[in-house]
Amino acid sequence: MTVELTDRIEMAGEELTLDELFERLERMPVPDGYKVEIVEGSVHMSPQRRTHWKIIFNVAQQISQHTGSEDDIDSDVRIDFPGHLNGFAPDLTKVRSGAEADARGRLSPADLEFVLEVISRGTAANDYGPKLRVYAAAGVPVYLIADPYVGRCHVYTQPKDGAYRSELTVDFGEPLDLTHTVLGMTLATDRFPRER
């Protein structure tokens, strides 16, 4: 579900900041089980499905086992990204060791080594479009899209000049070789469920 706030903001004659937009959203009734993000000034609410959580949890477990720590893994935590009104809450992030939150308790995009987004039907265009561009512009070294509707993963690496220079696609069930990235591991996808 997308809520266009841009027209209302312009009609009011004021430009709201991300903090002001999120403060207003916190006062609105958001259904349980929905995640709220602001992508290029538009508010998006997407349901957190069981299939999505299983993929997120599986990836978190694998990273945690590889690094030996859960401390550097976040899920659904707001991070403000470059560009016009981009407040994302990625499905999963791997935070670089030693990163510290700012005075507001937020991390910087520069603190991220890895981002996972699991596709939802209503917001898939964001993950393959604006978020792909924004993560590249922010220099996120590894961006993984897991698409349970088609049973496929897309991993983007080597961000440079606002774009990823490398893309690898594998079907669910195939190992995802990330040994050449900052993660330094192979991610198993054989337990990623499909969405029907």
Backbone bond lengths (Angstrom), bond angles and torsions (degrees), N, CA, C in turn:
res aa  C-N    CA-C-N  psi(-1)  N-CA   C-N-CA  omega(-1)  CA-C   N-CA-C  phi
1 M - - - 1.433 - - 1.523 108.01 -
2 T 1.334 117.77 134.26 1.446 122.88 179.62 1.517 109.36 -119.16
3 V 1.327 115.45 134.45 1.454 121.53 176.64 1.514 106.81 -116.15
4 E 1.305 116.84 118.19 1.458 120.57 -178.86 1.526 109.50 -86.93
5 L 1.310 116.05 110.81 1.456 121.16 178.18 1.517 112.09 -97.10
6 T 1.322 116.88 -14.04 1.451 120.89 -174.04 1.521 112.16 -56.43
7 D 1.339 118.53 -47.73 1.461 121.08 -178.27 1.519 111.75 -62.08
8 R 1.317 117.35 -42.68 1.463 120.95 179.94 1.520 111.15 -65.41
9 I 1.333 116.60 -37.97 1.464 120.29 179.51 1.512 109.88 -64.91
10 E 1.340 116.56 -46.29 1.459 119.92 -179.48 1.525 111.33 -66.14
11 M 1.328 117.23 -37.26 1.463 120.23 179.46 1.519 110.39 -66.02
12 A 1.302 117.69 -32.93 1.455 120.61 -179.64 1.524 110.59 -76.46
13 G 1.324 117.16 -10.03 1.451 120.77 177.36 1.520 113.25 76.80
14 E 1.310 116.92 17.27 1.457 119.63 179.69 1.516 109.89 -134.53
15 E 1.312 114.48 150.64 1.454 120.35 175.73 1.521 106.85 -105.67
16 L 1.325 116.29 116.21 1.451 120.64 -179.33 1.523 109.73 -84.64
17 T 1.317 115.87 148.33 1.462 120.84 175.30 1.529 108.97 -83.50
18 L 1.321 116.04 168.76 1.465 119.71 175.98 1.525 110.70 -59.14
19 D 1.326 116.87 -42.00 1.465 119.42 179.55 1.523 111.17 -60.67
20 E 1.325 117.07 -43.24 1.469 120.32 179.56 1.531 111.03 -65.28
21 L 1.337 116.46 -40.31 1.465 119.59 177.95 1.524 111.07 -63.30
22 F 1.328 116.99 -45.30 1.462 119.50 179.87 1.530 111.59 -66.62
23 E 1.325 117.42 -35.34 1.471 120.01 176.13 1.525 110.34 -61.15
24 R 1.312 116.76 -42.21 1.476 120.00 177.93 1.525 111.38 -66.58
25 L 1.327 116.22 -38.98 1.467 119.86 179.10 1.527 111.66 -65.16
26 E 1.330 116.82 -34.83 1.464 120.43 179.10 1.528 111.75 -63.53
27 R 1.320 116.91 -24.15 1.470 120.78 179.25 1.530 112.07 -88.13
28 M 1.332 116.74 -7.88 1.462 121.24 -179.61 1.527 109.92 -91.80
29 P 1.325 116.71 151.62 1.466 118.81 177.84 1.537 110.88 -77.92
30 V 1.323 115.79 106.13 1.466 121.24 176.27 1.529 106.77 -99.44
31 P 1.320 117.47 127.62 1.468 119.81 -178.45 1.529 111.77 -59.00
32 D 1.326 115.71 144.54 1.462 120.46 175.59 1.520 109.47 -57.57
33 G 1.322 115.31 142.67 1.453 120.26 177.36 1.515 114.17 83.73
34 Y 1.341 117.20 9.53 1.454 121.11 178.11 1.521 110.37 -112.30
35 K 1.321 115.68 143.82 1.454 122.95 175.73 1.522 107.71 -104.50
36 V 1.341 116.87 139.40 1.460 121.84 -179.29 1.520 109.30 -115.64
37 E 1.330 116.05 130.97 1.458 122.88 176.68 1.522 109.04 -136.45
38 I 1.323 114.89 159.50 1.463 120.73 173.20 1.523 106.71 -117.33
39 V 1.325 114.82 118.56 1.461 121.84 -178.08 1.523 107.58 -120.47
40 E 1.329 115.28 113.94 1.472 121.68 -178.81 1.532 111.88 51.58
41 G 1.333 116.50 40.52 1.457 121.69 175.60 1.511 115.23 86.27
42 S 1.330 118.55 -5.22 1.460 121.93 178.20 1.526 109.59 -104.07
43 V 1.326 115.53 137.88 1.454 120.85 179.78 1.522 108.73 -87.77
44 H 1.338 115.43 131.87 1.461 121.63 179.91 1.514 109.13 -125.21
45 M 1.319 115.52 130.36 1.461 121.52 174.31 1.514 107.41 -115.45
46 S 1.332 115.60 128.10 1.459 118.46 179.13 1.529 109.34 -131.66
47 P 1.339 115.51 141.62 1.463 119.23 -179.89 1.521 111.19 -73.35
48 Q 1.310 115.94 144.05 1.451 121.22 174.39 1.526 107.01 -94.19
49 R 1.299 116.03 105.96 1.455 121.83 -178.35 1.528 110.42 -89.99
50 R 1.318 114.27 159.62 1.463 120.88 -179.42 1.529 111.17 -59.99
51 T 1.314 117.19 -41.62 1.461 121.95 178.36 1.527 110.33 -58.41
52 H 1.329 115.47 -43.87 1.461 120.03 -179.46 1.526 110.33 -61.92
53 W 1.334 116.40 -47.10 1.451 119.82 -178.06 1.523 111.11 -62.24
54 K 1.336 118.12 -38.34 1.468 120.48 -179.49 1.533 110.46 -62.21
55 I 1.315 117.68 -40.34 1.468 120.85 178.14 1.528 109.70 -67.45
56 I 1.318 116.92 -47.22 1.466 121.05 179.94 1.528 110.10 -57.84
57 F 1.327 116.39 -48.35 1.461 121.28 -177.59 1.527 111.23 -64.23
58 N 1.333 116.55 -40.37 1.461 120.90 179.65 1.525 110.56 -62.08
59 V 1.332 116.92 -45.69 1.467 120.61 179.48 1.534 109.88 -64.83
60 A 1.327 117.17 -42.57 1.469 120.46 178.75 1.524 110.76 -59.90
61 Q 1.328 116.86 -42.88 1.468 120.30 178.89 1.527 111.40 -62.01
62 Q 1.327 116.30 -44.20 1.462 119.42 -178.32 1.531 111.41 -64.42
63 I 1.327 116.28 -42.75 1.472 119.54 178.97 1.519 109.70 -65.45
64 S 1.321 116.64 -43.39 1.458 121.44 -179.91 1.534 111.26 -60.92
65 Q 1.323 116.73 -43.01 1.466 120.33 177.96 1.525 111.20 -64.05
66 H 1.329 115.56 -37.25 1.471 120.08 -179.01 1.534 111.26 -71.15
67 T 1.336 116.76 -43.17 1.468 120.16 -176.45 1.523 112.52 -87.64
68 G 1.337 116.38 -19.14 1.449 119.92 -178.16 1.515 113.99 79.40
69 S 1.350 116.40 13.44 1.463 119.20 -178.26 1.518 110.69 -154.02
70 E 1.329 115.47 142.11 1.463 120.91 173.47 1.520 111.34 -94.46
71 D 1.339 116.85 -6.11 1.458 121.25 -174.11 1.518 113.56 -61.27
72 D 1.321 116.25 -28.04 1.458 119.73 -173.63 1.527 113.01 -100.26
73 I 1.339 117.46 19.61 1.459 121.78 -178.95 1.530 109.07 -120.46
74 D 1.332 116.20 129.91 1.467 121.81 177.08 1.523 109.42 -126.15
75 S 1.329 115.39 155.82 1.460 121.00 176.07 1.522 109.04 -139.46
76 D 1.337 115.82 132.10 1.463 122.62 177.61 1.525 113.29 57.00
77 V 1.328 117.00 38.49 1.458 122.22 178.24 1.525 108.56 -105.59
78 R 1.329 116.11 129.73 1.468 121.04 -177.37 1.522 111.73 -64.82
79 I 1.335 113.33 133.01 1.457 122.39 173.17 1.524 106.72 -135.69
80 D 1.315 116.62 131.97 1.460 120.95 178.35 1.527 108.60 -88.50
81 F 1.337 115.22 125.63 1.454 121.99 -176.25 1.516 111.07 -109.11
82 P 1.337 117.05 162.81 1.462 120.36 179.43 1.531 111.61 -62.57
83 G 1.318 114.56 160.46 1.456 120.94 -179.65 1.514 110.31 102.14
84 H 1.301 115.87 -175.03 1.462 121.92 -175.42 1.524 111.21 -82.90
85 L 1.324 117.05 110.05 1.467 124.32 173.85 1.529 112.93 51.12
86 N 1.318 115.05 66.80 1.468 121.82 177.85 1.528 109.56 -116.57
87 G 1.308 117.04 97.08 1.456 123.22 175.42 1.515 108.70 -115.11
88 F 1.328 116.82 94.23 1.456 121.58 -175.70 1.529 110.48 -98.18
89 A 1.324 115.29 154.35 1.465 123.05 170.93 1.524 106.25 -126.13
90 P 1.342 116.78 79.87 1.467 119.92 -175.28 1.527 112.04 -54.88
91 D 1.325 115.27 148.48 1.462 120.02 179.36 1.527 111.28 -57.26
92 L 1.329 116.88 -38.60 1.452 120.85 178.63 1.515 108.83 -155.23
93 T 1.338 116.37 139.82 1.457 120.74 173.98 1.520 109.22 -133.13
94 K 1.311 115.19 146.99 1.464 122.32 169.43 1.510 104.59 -107.55
95 V 1.328 115.46 119.13 1.458 122.56 -176.27 1.528 108.42 -94.92
96 R 1.322 115.89 139.60 1.471 119.22 -179.38 1.526 110.06 -64.69
97 S 1.287 115.22 147.73 1.461 121.92 179.22 1.525 109.87 -60.70
98 G 1.314 116.56 134.92 1.458 121.66 178.16 1.521 114.60 87.42
99 A 1.325 118.30 -3.50 1.467 120.46 179.31 1.527 109.79 -66.04
100 E 1.312 116.30 142.34 1.453 121.15 179.38 1.519 109.68 -128.34
101 A 1.313 115.21 140.36 1.463 121.22 178.62 1.527 109.59 -69.96
102 D 1.337 115.37 155.46 1.465 120.35 177.89 1.537 110.12 -78.88
103 A 1.320 116.82 -171.85 1.465 121.56 -176.99 1.526 112.19 -62.37
104 R 1.329 117.50 -23.98 1.471 121.37 179.10 1.528 111.90 -90.38
105 G 1.329 116.23 1.03 1.461 120.34 179.42 1.511 113.81 84.84
106 R 1.334 117.50 16.45 1.463 121.13 -177.00 1.518 111.91 -109.37
107 L 1.317 114.24 145.90 1.455 120.92 174.39 1.520 109.63 -86.99
108 S 1.301 115.70 161.47 1.455 123.20 175.82 1.528 108.65 -95.63
109 P 1.334 118.25 151.54 1.461 119.32 174.40 1.534 112.44 -56.41
110 A 1.330 116.87 -28.81 1.462 120.70 179.05 1.532 111.67 -66.23
111 D 1.330 117.49 -15.74 1.461 122.00 178.85 1.525 113.19 -82.46
112 L 1.318 117.27 -7.00 1.463 120.95 -174.45 1.527 111.53 -94.02
113 E 1.334 115.34 135.39 1.458 121.10 174.03 1.523 111.38 -102.78
114 F 1.323 116.01 -23.78 1.463 121.09 -172.04 1.524 108.86 -154.53
115 V 1.327 115.64 139.00 1.464 122.15 173.59 1.519 108.52 -130.67
116 L 1.337 115.01 134.51 1.469 122.01 173.33 1.518 108.31 -115.57
117 E 1.307 116.45 131.76 1.461 122.40 169.32 1.520 107.14 -123.37
118 V 1.326 116.42 128.86 1.458 122.33 175.47 1.526 106.40 -101.10
119 I 1.306 116.54 127.29 1.461 122.66 -172.48 1.526 112.29 -64.84
120 S 1.328 114.53 134.72 1.468 123.22 165.48 1.521 105.84 -113.14
121 R 1.312 116.78 146.42 1.477 118.86 -178.06 1.527 112.52 -55.97
122 G 1.321 116.40 -44.34 1.463 120.31 -174.33 1.516 115.19 -73.60
123 T 1.334 117.32 -20.56 1.463 119.70 -176.94 1.525 113.56 -122.23
124 A 1.319 117.72 11.95 1.465 121.49 -179.11 1.523 111.84 -57.21
125 A 1.309 117.09 -38.12 1.464 120.31 -179.35 1.529 111.20 -60.45
126 N 1.330 117.72 -32.71 1.468 120.21 176.73 1.518 111.40 -66.46
127 D 1.344 116.45 -44.88 1.458 120.48 -176.00 1.521 111.90 -65.57
128 Y 1.325 117.13 -38.51 1.461 121.51 179.81 1.531 112.63 -86.82
129 G 1.328 117.89 -12.54 1.468 121.56 -176.01 1.514 112.73 -114.89
130 P 1.358 117.06 -99.46 1.465 119.58 -175.12 1.525 114.39 -55.70
131 K 1.326 118.13 -41.73 1.463 118.84 -178.38 1.528 111.34 -66.79
132 L 1.310 117.06 -38.95 1.468 120.71 176.54 1.528 110.00 -57.26
133 R 1.328 116.26 -46.58 1.466 120.53 -179.84 1.527 111.62 -67.20
134 V 1.329 116.89 -42.48 1.462 120.77 -177.53 1.524 111.23 -67.92
135 Y 1.333 117.53 -43.17 1.465 119.84 178.52 1.527 110.40 -62.38
136 A 1.323 117.38 -39.32 1.465 120.37 177.12 1.523 110.49 -65.18
137 A 1.330 117.14 -45.50 1.470 120.93 179.66 1.524 111.58 -62.15
138 A 1.332 116.41 -32.97 1.466 121.12 179.40 1.525 111.84 -79.38
139 G 1.333 117.40 -9.42 1.457 121.25 178.44 1.511 114.76 79.52
140 V 1.353 117.41 23.92 1.466 120.05 176.92 1.533 107.10 -65.19
141 P 1.347 118.10 118.65 1.470 120.09 -172.85 1.527 115.66 -62.73
142 V 1.348 117.40 -35.21 1.466 120.22 -177.28 1.523 108.95 -135.80
143 Y 1.331 116.27 121.65 1.460 122.15 176.17 1.517 108.17 -120.99
144 L 1.333 115.78 119.00 1.462 122.02 -178.67 1.519 109.89 -112.92
145 I 1.324 115.73 127.12 1.459 122.15 172.26 1.526 107.09 -108.27
146 A 1.330 116.22 122.36 1.466 121.10 174.12 1.525 107.05 -106.97
147 D 1.317 116.24 122.52 1.465 121.56 -176.01 1.528 109.80 -113.59
148 P 1.342 116.88 97.11 1.463 119.52 -177.21 1.525 113.59 -72.46
149 Y 1.326 118.26 -11.05 1.463 120.91 179.60 1.526 111.63 -78.29
150 V 1.342 116.15 -30.53 1.465 120.11 177.61 1.521 111.79 -112.91
151 G 1.344 117.38 -6.18 1.454 121.19 178.73 1.510 113.33 68.97
152 R 1.332 115.44 46.38 1.463 119.72 -174.30 1.530 110.49 -143.21
153 C 1.331 115.71 147.04 1.469 122.54 174.05 1.522 109.48 -113.39
154 H 1.316 115.22 142.16 1.466 122.37 173.14 1.520 106.38 -122.57
155 V 1.310 117.40 124.71 1.459 120.13 177.19 1.528 108.49 -117.85
156 Y 1.326 114.43 132.03 1.461 122.32 -178.13 1.526 108.09 -114.67
157 T 1.326 116.63 132.41 1.464 121.45 -179.37 1.524 109.61 -138.72
158 Q 1.310 115.47 175.61 1.454 124.35 178.07 1.528 113.01 58.83
159 P 1.351 117.29 61.32 1.464 119.11 177.36 1.536 110.77 -68.76
160 K 1.323 115.48 135.33 1.467 121.04 178.19 1.520 108.51 -157.31
161 D 1.308 115.85 131.38 1.465 122.02 177.27 1.529 112.15 53.93
162 G 1.336 116.61 39.46 1.456 121.02 174.43 1.511 115.87 80.91
163 A 1.335 117.59 12.63 1.466 120.33 178.88 1.524 108.85 -145.07
164 Y 1.333 115.65 154.93 1.454 120.22 174.26 1.523 108.43 -85.74
165 R 1.321 116.43 136.25 1.458 121.95 -178.12 1.517 113.12 -91.30
166 S 1.338 116.57 -14.26 1.461 119.38 -176.82 1.523 110.16 -135.11
167 E 1.330 115.72 136.77 1.460 121.94 176.14 1.521 108.41 -134.66
168 L 1.341 115.15 135.97 1.452 121.75 176.49 1.523 107.56 -128.32
169 T 1.327 116.81 135.07 1.459 122.01 178.85 1.517 109.09 -120.56
170 V 1.346 116.02 130.70 1.459 120.70 175.89 1.520 108.72 -135.27
171 D 1.325 115.82 149.34 1.459 121.34 175.03 1.522 109.61 -78.92
172 F 1.340 115.77 150.67 1.458 119.45 173.27 1.529 107.30 -54.27
173 G 1.312 115.97 136.95 1.458 121.70 -178.19 1.512 112.09 105.81
174 E 1.340 117.58 -25.14 1.459 121.81 178.05 1.525 109.71 -89.99
175 P 1.327 118.30 145.39 1.464 119.76 176.13 1.526 110.73 -69.06
176 L 1.316 115.64 144.36 1.464 121.75 -179.89 1.529 107.62 -107.89
177 D 1.310 116.13 106.16 1.464 121.82 -175.62 1.524 110.46 -77.53
178 L 1.338 115.53 107.74 1.456 122.32 176.93 1.532 110.24 -116.51
179 T 1.341 115.97 21.16 1.460 120.07 -177.88 1.527 112.35 -66.91
180 H 1.324 117.32 -24.19 1.465 121.88 -179.63 1.532 112.14 -87.02
181 T 1.342 117.54 3.70 1.464 122.21 -178.24 1.530 110.01 -108.50
182 V 1.328 116.68 179.70 1.466 121.13 178.05 1.525 111.92 -62.72
183 L 1.331 118.04 -21.09 1.460 120.08 177.86 1.526 111.71 -72.99
184 G 1.330 117.00 -34.43 1.462 121.36 176.86 1.509 114.15 60.15
185 M 1.328 117.46 41.49 1.461 120.73 -176.89 1.518 110.49 -150.30
186 T 1.325 115.59 165.18 1.458 121.44 171.07 1.521 107.10 -104.82
187 L 1.307 116.03 128.55 1.458 122.15 -177.86 1.524 108.91 -96.82
188 A 1.317 116.46 124.14 1.466 120.96 176.99 1.529 108.81 -81.34
189 T 1.327 116.53 134.33 1.469 120.81 -179.87 1.524 111.84 -115.76
190 D 1.339 116.97 5.88 1.465 120.39 -174.88 1.526 113.13 -68.16
191 R 1.326 118.61 -16.36 1.470 120.52 179.04 1.530 111.28 -105.04
192 F 1.328 118.16 11.57 1.453 120.46 176.07 1.530 109.12 -76.81
193 P 1.323 118.39 119.78 1.465 119.85 179.99 1.528 111.79 -76.66
194 R 1.323 114.30 157.14 1.468 121.43 175.39 1.513 109.18 -95.84
195 E 1.323 116.51 149.45 1.478 122.66 174.26 1.517 107.19 -97.62
196 R 1.300 115.84 135.95 1.456 119.96 -178.38 1.507 111.14 -102.99
